[in-house]
Amino acid sequence: QVQLVESGGGLVQAGGSLRLSCAASGKIYSINRMGWYRQAPGKERELVAAITSGGSTNLADSVKGRFTISRDNAKNTVYLQMNSLKPADTAVYYCNVGLYDSDYGFNNYWGKGTLVTVSS
């Protein structure tokens, strides 16, 4: 079983910054893609940013220039540095990891989510 543990969410004023972390643990054979999704109240879950094992990144247009995604392969951890936060960034942020585990092969795993609230 693979577990994803997120941290770093909280309340911040508009223009401020937060850094989210997601650490994967368990029977991991190899990790491919790691990313962050978010879901605002009454909205569909959307991709925020993703990063491949080779370091290629993909960011939503709404966060380009403000957010940065990175990973530490030695720690099986992905980070999301969020700068210049806006009230529209308020959402529950979910870590997602595509990996091969020792029991079920390739699968996507989700964290339980961490709440980010940006006040105006």
GISULSUL-V511222 format. One record per residue. N is the residue number from 0. RES is the residue in three letters. D_FIRST is the distance of its C-alpha to the first C-alpha in Angstrom with 1 decimal. Layout:
n:res:d_first
N:RES:D_FIRST
N:RES:D_FIRST
This chain:
n:res:d_first
0:GLN:0.0
1:VAL:3.8
2:GLN:6.6
3:LEU:10.2
4:VAL:13.1
5:GLU:16.5
6:SER:19.9
7:GLY:23.5
8:GLY:24.6
9:GLY:27.9
10:LEU:31.5
11:VAL:33.7
12:GLN:37.1
13:ALA:37.9
14:GLY:38.3
15:GLY:35.9
16:SER:32.7
17:LEU:29.1
18:ARG:26.2
19:LEU:22.7
20:SER:19.7
21:CYS:16.1
22:ALA:13.9
23:ALA:10.5
24:SER:8.4
25:GLY:5.7
26:LYS:6.0
27:ILE:8.4
28:TYR:11.4
29:SER:13.5
30:ILE:13.9
31:ASN:16.7
32:ARG:17.6
33:MET:17.0
34:GLY:19.0
35:TRP:20.2
36:TYR:21.3
37:ARG:23.5
38:GLN:24.9
39:ALA:28.3
40:PRO:29.8
41:GLY:31.0
42:LYS:29.7
43:GLU:27.2
44:ARG:24.1
45:GLU:25.2
46:LEU:24.1
47:VAL:25.4
48:ALA:24.4
49:ALA:22.3
50:ILE:22.3
51:THR:21.5
52:SER:20.7
53:GLY:24.4
54:GLY:25.3
55:SER:26.8
56:THR:26.6
57:ASN:27.2
58:LEU:28.5
59:ALA:29.8
60:ASP:33.6
61:SER:33.7
62:VAL:32.0
63:LYS:33.5
64:GLY:35.5
65:ARG:33.9
66:PHE:30.1
67:THR:28.6
68:ILE:25.1
69:SER:24.0
70:ARG:21.1
71:ASP:20.7
72:ASN:18.8
73:ALA:19.1
74:LYS:17.3
75:ASN:14.8
76:THR:16.6
77:VAL:18.6
78:TYR:21.7
79:LEU:24.1
80:GLN:27.6
81:MET:29.6
82:ASN:33.3
83:SER:36.3
84:LEU:34.2
85:LYS:35.8
86:PRO:35.7
87:ALA:34.3
88:ASP:31.1
89:THR:30.3
90:ALA:27.0
91:VAL:23.5
92:TYR:21.6
93:TYR:18.1
94:CYS:16.0
95:ASN:14.7
96:VAL:13.1
97:GLY:13.4
98:LEU:11.6
99:TYR:11.0
100:ASP:7.7
101:SER:8.6
102:ASP:7.7
103:TYR:9.0
104:GLY:11.2
105:PHE:12.3
106:ASN:11.1
107:ASN:11.8
108:TYR:9.8
109:TRP:12.0
110:GLY:12.8
111:LYS:14.8
112:GLY:18.0
113:THR:20.8
114:LEU:24.4
115:VAL:27.1
116:THR:30.6
117:VAL:33.6
118:SER:37.0
119:SER:40.3
